[in-house]
Amino acid sequence: MARHIAEVHPERVPPQHLDGCELCLGYSRRNDGDVTLVWAQHRARGLFMPPSLARLL
């Protein structure tokens, strides 16, 4: 589901978590080709999962 949202509906992907999310911090420091899609999937999970679980993936 997260991949579908990130690829087909990128306008629905929330912005970077600015409240100390360790995964967002890590993704923002990476500079490889895979980070954009993986990071978008991480943020999109919050649209359909409880934040406490979505932030772990």
C-alpha angles and dihedrals in degrees: 000000000000092000091050091051092046094048104035103026105030091155088067095056110108120235124262115299105252098186101087100288104169093204093054089048090052094046092049089057096050122094105189131113097254098055098082096059095037092049092048089052090051091054094042093057088074088068093068107015132061108267092239090063099033092057091058094061 
